[in-house]
Amino acid sequence: MILPQFEQQLKEWTNAGHLQDEVSNKLAEWFEQGLQQWDISRDKPYFGFQIPGTEDKYFYVWLDAPIGYMASFKKLCDNSDLEFDDFFAKGSDTELYHFIGKDIVYFHALFWPATLMGSNFRTPNAIFAHGFLSVNGQKMSKSRGTFIQARTYLETLNPECLRYYYAYKLSSKIDDIDLNLEDFKQRVNSDIVGKVVNIASRSASSLLRSMIKSCPLNASSRSSMMSL
């Protein structure tokens, strides 16, 4: 890809509020050095799709992945009443956001927008980059026992609790998140069980009393239900 061809457009786009400040500042270093041509191929052996007409060249996986996402959505549109252009054509007013890891920000904030610009598609409204996830302060590792598979978690605990914990720890910054299991337990017990569930319980009790008072019951039945 002739990336320098889109340098001015990318400069304007990366400084137009689509990125976190830390990302914009980091990408400024690339512009200072001058953008270079980007090789979209990888040599064999490599996973992914082989480039037609070659024997040992493959498309870089981070190029074909978002193309695959768009193609899958196009297939959905073709089989429904959705219009692909309402979402991806230039001038579309549909809000489109990317959530990515910080290690791939250069692709999603430079290479992919350039690909979209060159293909006459719209660019995202914003890109949000997150840091890495550690477990009890350590990098995820099977040998250290800090690697937790999603299926293992689902067989044991409620996924809503983990979603809440991540949401609690996330911020607008590109900070790493630590899944501290002791803190996770305390946070769930304190916030979800101690507050949210307690509010629901109190509300249910108040609602029940209100309903009982409005029901045409005799005094004995009403007294019995009020004690619930």
FIDO-895958 format. One record per residue: residue in three letters; x, y, z of N, C-alpha, C, O in turn. Coordinates in steps of 0.05 Angstrom, whole numbers, padded with zeros to 5 digits, always signed. Layout:
<sites>
ALAXYZXYZXYZXYZ/...
</sites>
This chain:
<sites>
MET+00017-00024+00000+00000+00000+00000+00017+00025+00000+00037+00026+00015/ILE+00010+00044-00017+00025+00069-00018+00015+00088+00004+00000+00106-00001/LEU+00024+00083+00029+00014+00097+00052+00019+00127+00050+00002+00143+00058/PRO+00043+00136+00041+00049+00165+00039+00028+00180+00023+00025+00204+00028/GLN+00014+00167+00005-00006+00180-00012-00029+00191+00006-00042+00210-00002/PHE-00033+00179+00029-00055+00188+00046-00046+00203+00071-00061+00207+00089/GLU-00021+00211+00071-00009+00223+00095-00024+00248+00104-00030+00250+00128/GLN-00031+00266+00087-00045+00290+00095-00073+00284+00106-00082+00295+00126/GLN-00087+00266+00092-00114+00258+00101-00112+00245+00128-00129+00250+00146/LEU-00092+00228+00132-00089+00214+00158-00082+00234+00180-00091+00231+00203/LYS-00065+00253+00174-00058+00273+00194-00083+00288+00204-00087+00291+00228/GLU-00100+00296+00185-00125+00310+00192-00143+00292+00208-00156+00300+00227/TRP-00145+00266+00199-00164+00248+00212-00155+00241+00241-00172+00239+00259/THR-00129+00236+00244-00119+00228+00271-00120+00251+00291-00116+00247+00315/ASN-00124+00276+00281-00125+00299+00299-00152+00312+00300-00155+00335+00307/ALA-00172+00297+00292-00199+00308+00290-00218+00296+00312-00242+00297+00309/GLY-00206+00286+00333-00222+00276+00356-00231+00247+00353-00248+00238+00369/HIS-00221+00233+00334-00229+00205+00330-00213+00186+00349-00221+00163+00352/LEU-00191+00196+00360-00174+00178+00376-00169+00190+00404-00174+00213+00409/GLN-00160+00173+00422-00152+00182+00448-00127+00199+00445-00111+00195+00427/ASP-00123+00217+00463-00100+00235+00462-00073+00220+00461-00055+00227+00446/GLU-00071+00199+00477-00046+00183+00478-00040+00171+00450-00017+00170+00442/VAL-00061+00162+00437-00058+00150+00411-00050+00171+00390-00031+00166+00374/SER-00063+00193+00390-00056+00215+00371-00027+00224+00375-00013+00228+00355/ASN-00019+00226+00400+00009+00234+00406+00029+00214+00396+00050+00221+00385/LYS+00022+00188+00399+00040+00167+00390+00042+00166+00360+00064+00163+00349/LEU+00020+00170+00346+00020+00170+00317+00034+00194+00305+00044+00193+00283/ALA+00036+00215+00321+00050+00239+00312+00079+00232+00306+00092+00245+00289/GLU+00090+00213+00321+00118+00204+00317+00121+00192+00290+00142+00195+00277/TRP+00101+00177+00281+00102+00165+00254+00103+00186+00233+00117+00184+00213/PHE+00086+00207+00236+00085+00228+00217+00111+00244+00216+00120+00254+00195/GLU+00124+00247+00239+00150+00261+00241+00171+00247+00224+00188+00260+00212/GLN+00170+00220+00225+00189+00204+00210+00182+00202+00181+00199+00194+00164/GLY+00157+00208+00175+00147+00205+00147+00136+00177+00143+00150+00157+00148/LEU+00112+00175+00133+00100+00149+00129+00113+00134+00105+00121+00147+00085/GLN+00117+00108+00109+00130+00092+00088+00109+00073+00076+00087+00070+00086/GLN+00116+00061+00053+00099+00042+00040+00095+00018+00059+00113+00010+00074/TRP+00071+00007+00059+00064-00014+00077+00061-00040+00061+00046-00042+00042/ASP+00075-00061+00070+00075-00087+00057+00051-00102+00067+00050-00109+00091/ILE+00032-00109+00050+00008-00123+00059+00011-00153+00057-00009-00168+00061/SER+00034-00163+00050+00038-00192+00046+00057-00203+00068+00073-00188+00080/ARG+00055-00229+00072+00073-00243+00090+00083-00268+00076+00068-00280+00061/ASP+00108-00276+00082+00119-00299+00069+00109-00325+00082+00103-00326+00106/LYS+00109-00346+00066+00103-00373+00076+00125-00383+00094+00148-00377+00089/PRO+00120-00397+00116+00093-00406+00125+00079-00384+00141+00091-00370+00157/TYR+00053-00382+00136+00037-00361+00149+00008-00370+00148-00001-00381+00128/PHE-00006-00364+00169-00035-00371+00169-00050-00348+00155-00039-00326+00153/GLY-00073-00354+00145-00089-00334+00131-00094-00342+00103-00094-00365+00096/PHE-00100-00321+00086-00107-00326+00058-00084-00322+00040-00070-00302+00041/GLN-00080-00342+00022-00058-00340+00002-00065-00320-00019-00088-00319-00028/ILE-00046-00304-00027-00050-00284-00048-00052-00298-00075-00034-00312-00082/PRO-00074-00294-00089-00078-00307-00115-00054-00301-00134-00044-00279-00135/GLY-00046-00322-00148-00024-00319-00167+00003-00322-00155+00023-00319-00169/THR+00005-00328-00129+00031-00332-00116+00031-00360-00103+00010-00373-00099/GLU+00054-00369-00096+00057-00396-00083+00066-00393-00054+00061-00412-00038/ASP+00078-00371-00047+00088-00369-00020+00082-00342-00006+00096-00334+00013/LYS+00062-00328-00016+00054-00302-00005+00026-00303+00006+00008-00314-00006/TYR+00023-00291+00030-00004-00290+00043-00011-00262+00050+00007-00245+00056/PHE-00037-00256+00050-00045-00229+00060-00040-00227+00090-00045-00245+00105/TYR-00030-00204+00098-00026-00198+00126-00053-00201+00140-00073-00189+00130/VAL-00054-00216+00162-00080-00223+00174-00096-00199+00183-00120-00200+00183/TRP-00082-00177+00192-00097-00154+00201-00108-00137+00178-00122-00118+00182/LEU-00101-00145+00153-00113-00132+00130-00139-00147+00123-00160-00135+00118/ASP-00137-00174+00121-00160-00189+00112-00182-00192+00134-00205-00196+00128/ALA-00174-00188+00160-00194-00192+00181-00216-00171+00180-00239-00179+00178/PRO-00211-00145+00180-00233-00125+00178-00247-00126+00152-00271-00120+00150/ILE-00233-00134+00130-00247-00138+00105-00268-00160+00108-00290-00159+00097/GLY-00259-00181+00122-00278-00204+00127-00302-00195+00144-00324-00205+00139/TYR-00297-00177+00163-00320-00167+00179-00340-00152+00162-00364-00156+00164/MET-00329-00135+00144-00347-00120+00126-00361-00139+00107-00385-00135+00101/ALA-00347-00159+00097-00359-00178+00078-00381-00194+00091-00402-00200+00079/SER-00377-00202+00117-00397-00217+00131-00422-00200+00135-00445-00209+00133/PHE-00418-00174+00141-00440-00156+00145-00455-00151+00118-00479-00149+00118/LYS-00440-00150+00097-00452-00147+00070-00470-00171+00064-00491-00168+00052/LYS-00460-00195+00072-00476-00219+00068-00502-00218+00083-00523-00225+00074/LEU-00500-00207+00108-00524-00204+00124-00544-00185+00111-00568-00190+00110/CYS-00533-00163+00101-00550-00143+00087-00564-00155+00063-00588-00150+00058/ASP-00549-00171+00048-00561-00184+00024-00584-00202+00030-00601-00207+00014/ASN-00583-00213+00055-00604-00233+00063-00625-00220+00081-00640-00235+00094/SER-00625-00194+00083-00644-00180+00100-00652-00154+00087-00645-00149+00064/ASP-00666-00137+00102-00674-00111+00091-00655-00089+00099-00661-00065+00096/LEU-00631-00096+00108-00611-00076+00114-00597-00067+00089-00594-00082+00070/GLU-00588-00042+00089-00573-00031+00066-00544-00027+00075-00538-00011+00093/PHE-00526-00040+00061-00498-00039+00068-00487-00010+00067-00472-00002+00085/ASP-00496+00005+00047-00486+00032+00044-00495+00051+00067-00482+00071+00072/ASP-00517+00043+00080-00526+00060+00102-00506+00059+00125-00505+00077+00142/PHE-00489+00039+00125-00469+00035+00147-00441+00042+00139-00425+00052+00155/PHE-00433+00036+00114-00405+00038+00106-00399+00057+00083-00376+00062+00077/ALA-00419+00068+00070-00414+00087+00048-00405+00114+00059-00411+00121+00082/LYS-00389+00128+00043-00381+00155+00051-00406+00172+00055-00425+00172+00040/GLY-00406+00188+00077-00429+00205+00083-00449+00191+00100-00469+00203+00108/SER-00445+00166+00107-00463+00152+00125-00465+00165+00152-00444+00173+00163/ASP-00489+00168+00163-00492+00180+00189-00494+00159+00211-00500+00166+00235/THR-00490+00134+00204-00490+00112+00225-00465+00115+00241-00443+00119+00230/GLU-00467+00112+00267-00443+00114+00284-00429+00088+00285-00441+00067+00289/LEU-00403+00089+00279-00386+00065+00278-00362+00068+00295-00346+00087+00292/TYR-00358+00050+00314-00336+00051+00333-00320+00026+00333-00330+00004+00329/HIS-00293+00029+00336-00275+00006+00338-00264+00005+00367-00256+00025+00378/PHE-00264-00019+00378-00252-00024+00404-00229-00044+00400-00233-00066+00391/ILE-00205-00035+00407-00181-00051+00399-00161-00052+00423-00164-00038+00442/GLY-00141-00070+00420-00119-00071+00439-00098-00051+00430-00094-00045+00407/LYS-00083-00041+00450-00063-00020+00444-00040-00030+00426-00026-00013+00414/ASP-00036-00056+00425-00013-00066+00409-00019-00066+00379+00000-00070+00363/ILE-00044-00061+00371-00050-00061+00343-00061-00034+00334-00073-00031+00313/VAL-00056-00013+00350-00067+00013+00345-00057+00025+00319-00071+00040+00305/TYR-00032+00020+00312-00020+00031+00287-00036+00022+00263-00039+00037+00244/PHE-00045-00003+00264-00060-00013+00241-00088+00000+00239-00095+00011+00219/HIS-00102+00000+00261-00130+00009+00261-00132+00040+00259-00152+00050+00250/ALA-00111+00054+00266-00112+00083+00266-00097+00095+00242-00099+00119+00237/LEU-00081+00079+00228-00067+00089+00204-00072+00072+00179-00083+00082+00160/PHE-00065+00047+00180-00066+00030+00157-00095+00025+00148-00101+00027+00124/TRP-00113+00018+00167-00140+00012+00160-00155+00037+00150-00169+00035+00130/PRO-00153+00060+00164-00166+00084+00153-00157+00091+00125-00172+00099+00108/ALA-00131+00087+00120-00120+00092+00093-00133+00073+00073-00139+00081+00050/THR-00136+00048+00081-00149+00028+00063-00177+00036+00057-00186+00034+00034/LEU-00192+00046+00077-00220+00054+00074-00221+00079+00056-00238+00081+00038/MET-00203+00098+00060-00202+00122+00044-00197+00115+00014-00210+00126-00004/GLY-00178+00097+00010-00171+00089-00017-00193+00073-00031-00194+00072-00055/SER-00210+00060-00015-00232+00044-00025-00258+00059-00027-00279+00047-00034/ASN-00258+00084-00019-00281+00101-00020-00303+00093+00000-00327+00095-00005/PHE-00294+00082+00023-00312+00076+00045-00309+00096+00068-00289+00111+00069/ARG-00328+00098+00085-00326+00116+00108-00307+00106+00129-00300+00082+00129/THR-00297+00123+00146-00279+00116+00168-00295+00116+00194-00317+00127+00195/PRO-00285+00103+00215-00300+00101+00240-00303+00129+00253-00288+00147+00248/ASN-00324+00131+00269-00328+00156+00284-00306+00159+00305-00297+00181+00310/ALA-00299+00137+00317-00278+00137+00337-00266+00110+00341-00279+00089+00336/ILE-00241+00109+00351-00227+00084+00358-00219+00086+00387-00207+00105+00396/PHE-00226+00065+00402-00220+00064+00431-00200+00041+00435-00206+00018+00430/ALA-00176+00048+00445-00156+00028+00450-00155+00022+00480-00156+00040+00497/HIS-00152-00004+00486-00149-00012+00514-00122-00025+00518-00109-00033+00499/GLY-00115-00027+00544-00089-00039+00551-00092-00070+00552-00112-00081+00543/PHE-00071-00082+00563-00071-00111+00565-00085-00121+00591-00088-00105+00609/LEU-00092-00146+00591-00105-00158+00615-00085-00177+00629-00074-00195+00616/SER-00082-00172+00654-00065-00190+00671-00083-00203+00692-00105-00194+00697/VAL-00073-00225+00704-00088-00239+00724-00071-00240+00750-00049-00250+00750/ASN-00081-00228+00771-00067-00226+00796-00039-00213+00793-00019-00222+00805/GLY-00038-00193+00775-00013-00178+00771+00007-00192+00753+00029-00182+00749/GLN-00001-00214+00740+00018-00229+00723+00006-00232+00695-00018-00233+00691/LYS+00024-00233+00676+00016-00238+00648+00003-00265+00646+00011-00284+00659/MET-00018-00267+00629-00032-00292+00626-00013-00313+00616+00001-00309+00596/SER-00012-00336+00630+00006-00357+00623-00006-00384+00632-00014-00387+00655/LYS-00007-00404+00614-00017-00430+00621+00001-00444+00641-00008-00456+00660/SER+00027-00441+00637+00046-00454+00655+00045-00443+00684+00050-00457+00703/ARG+00039-00417+00686+00037-00404+00712+00010-00407+00725+00006-00400+00748/GLY-00009-00417+00709-00036-00420+00719-00052-00395+00720-00071-00393+00734/THR-00043-00375+00704-00057-00349+00704-00073-00345+00678-00082-00323+00671/PHE-00076-00367+00663-00091-00366+00638-00119-00377+00643-00122-00401+00649/ILE-00139-00360+00640-00167-00369+00645-00182-00369+00619-00186-00349+00607/GLN-00192-00393+00612-00208-00395+00588-00236-00386+00593-00247-00389+00615/ALA-00249-00374+00573-00276-00363+00576-00295-00386+00584-00313-00382+00601/ARG-00292-00409+00572-00310-00432+00578-00307-00440+00607-00327-00447+00620/THR-00283-00441+00617-00278-00448+00645-00292-00429+00664-00304-00437+00683/TYR-00290-00403+00657-00304-00383+00674-00334-00387+00673-00347-00387+00694/LEU-00345-00391+00649-00374-00393+00646-00385-00418+00660-00408-00417+00669/GLU-00369-00438+00663-00379-00462+00677-00379-00459+00707-00390-00475+00721/THR-00368-00437+00716-00365-00432+00745-00379-00408+00755-00393-00409+00776/LEU-00377-00386+00740-00387-00360+00750-00405-00346+00730-00405-00353+00706/ASN-00420-00326+00739-00438-00311+00722-00422-00291+00705-00406-00275+00717/PRO-00425-00290+00679-00410-00272+00662-00416-00242+00668-00399-00225+00663/GLU-00440-00236+00678-00448-00209+00683-00429-00197+00705-00424-00173+00704/CYS-00420-00213+00723-00403-00204+00744-00376-00195+00733-00365-00174+00740/LEU-00366-00210+00713-00340-00203+00701-00343-00178+00683-00326-00161+00683/ARG-00366-00176+00670-00371-00152+00653-00371-00128+00671-00360-00107+00664/TYR-00384-00130+00694-00386-00107+00712-00358-00100+00722-00351-00076+00723/TYR-00342-00120+00729-00315-00115+00740-00297-00100+00719-00283-00082+00726/TYR-00299-00110+00694-00283-00097+00673-00293-00068+00669-00277-00050+00666/ALA-00319-00064+00668-00330-00037+00665-00322-00019+00687-00317+00005+00683/TYR-00321-00030+00711-00312-00014+00735-00283-00005+00732-00277+00017+00740/LYS-00266-00022+00721-00238-00016+00720-00230-00001+00694-00208+00012+00694/LEU-00246-00002+00674-00239+00012+00649-00241+00042+00652-00257+00052+00668/SER-00225+00056+00636-00227+00085+00636-00222+00094+00607-00219+00077+00589/SER-00220+00120+00603-00215+00130+00576-00185+00129+00569-00177+00135+00547/LYS-00169+00121+00589-00140+00119+00585-00132+00091+00573-00149+00073+00574/ILE-00108+00089+00563-00099+00064+00552-00083+00050+00574-00059+00045+00572/ASP-00097+00042+00596-00084+00029+00618-00089-00001+00617-00110-00010+00608/ASP-00070-00016+00628-00073-00045+00630-00094-00050+00652-00096-00034+00671/ILE-00108-00073+00650-00127-00081+00671-00118-00106+00684-00109-00125+00671/ASP-00119-00106+00711-00111-00130+00726-00136-00143+00737-00151-00131+00752/LEU-00140-00169+00730-00162-00184+00742-00151-00196+00768-00141-00219+00768/ASN-00154-00181+00789-00146-00190+00815-00169-00206+00827-00190-00194+00834/LEU-00166-00231+00831-00189-00248+00838-00200-00242+00866-00224-00244+00870/GLU-00183-00234+00885-00193-00226+00911-00209-00200+00909-00230-00197+00921/ASP-00198-00181+00894-00212-00156+00890-00238-00160+00875-00258-00147+00881/PHE-00237-00178+00856-00261-00185+00840-00283-00195+00858-00306-00187+00856/LYS-00276-00213+00877-00296-00224+00895-00308-00202+00913-00332-00201+00917/GLN-00290-00186+00924-00299-00164+00942-00316-00144+00927-00336-00134+00938/ARG-00309-00138+00902-00324-00118+00887-00352-00128+00880-00371-00114+00882/VAL-00354-00154+00873-00380-00166+00866-00397-00166+00891-00421-00159+00890/ASN-00386-00175+00913-00401-00177+00938-00410-00149+00948-00432-00146+00958/SER-00393-00129+00945-00399-00103+00954-00418-00088+00936-00438-00077+00946/ASP-00412-00087+00910-00428-00071+00892-00453-00085+00881-00475-00074+00881/ILE-00450-00110+00873-00473-00124+00860-00491-00136+00881-00515-00131+00881/VAL-00480-00151+00899-00496-00164+00920-00504-00144+00941-00528-00143+00949/GLY-00485-00129+00951-00490-00111+00973-00507-00087+00966-00521-00076+00983/LYS-00505-00077+00941-00519-00053+00934-00542-00058+00914-00566-00053+00920/VAL-00536-00069+00891-00556-00073+00870-00578-00092+00879-00601-00086+00877/VAL-00569-00116+00889-00589-00136+00897-00604-00125+00921-00628-00130+00923/ASN-00591-00111+00939-00605-00101+00962-00626-00080+00955-00648-00079+00966/ILE-00619-00063+00935-00639-00044+00925-00663-00058+00913-00686-00050+00918/ALA-00658-00079+00897-00680-00094+00885-00697-00107+00907-00722-00107+00905/SER-00684-00118+00927-00699-00131+00949-00716-00111+00964-00740-00117+00970/ARG-00705-00088+00970-00721-00068+00984-00744-00057+00967-00766-00053+00977/SER-00738-00054+00941-00759-00044+00923-00782-00064+00921-00806-00057+00921/ALA-00775-00090+00920-00795-00111+00918-00812-00112+00943-00837-00115+00942/SER-00799-00108+00966-00815-00108+00992-00834-00084+00993-00857-00087+01001/SER-00824-00061+00984-00841-00037+00984-00864-00040+00965-00887-00032+00971/LEU-00858-00052+00942-00879-00055+00922-00900-00075+00932-00924-00071+00928/LEU-00891-00096+00945-00909-00117+00956-00928-00104+00977-00952-00109+00976/ARG-00917-00088+00995-00934-00075+01015-00954-00057+01003-00977-00056+01011/SER-00946-00042+00982-00964-00024+00969-00987-00039+00955-01010-00030+00956/MET-00980-00062+00943-01001-00078+00929-01020-00090+00949-01044-00092+00944/ILE-01009-00099+00972-01026-00112+00993-01046-00092+01003-01070-00099+01007/LYS-01037-00068+01008-01055-00047+01019-01078-00041+01000-01100-00034+01009/SER-01073-00044+00974-01094-00038+00955-01111-00062+00948-01131-00059+00933/CYS-01105-00086+00959-01120-00110+00953-01144-00112+00972-01141-00106+00995/PRO-01166-00122+00962-01190-00125+00979-01189-00151+00996-01204-00169+00991/LEU-01170-00151+01015-01167-00174+01032-01178-00168+01060-01180-00145+01068/ASN-01186-00189+01075-01195-00184+01102-01170-00178+01119-01148-00183+01111/ALA-01175-00169+01143-01153-00160+01161-01133-00182+01167-01109-00177+01168/SER-01144-00206+01171-01126-00229+01178-01108-00236+01155-01084-00241+01160/SER-01118-00237+01130-01101-00244+01107-01081-00222+01101-01058-00228+01094/ARG-01090-00197+01104-01072-00175+01099-01049-00175+01120-01026-00170+01112/SER-01054-00181+01144-01034-00182+01165-01014-00204+01159-00990-00201+01164/SER-01024-00227+01150-01007-00249+01144-00988-00243+01121-00964-00251+01122/MET-00998-00230+01100-00981-00223+01077-00961-00201+01083-00939-00201+01072/MET-00969-00183+01101-00951-00161+01108-00926-00171+01123-00906-00157+01124/SER-00929-00194+01135-00906-00205+01150-00886-00220+01133-00866-00229+01143/LEU-00892-00222+01106-00874-00236+01088-00848-00220+01084-00831-00229+01069/
</sites>
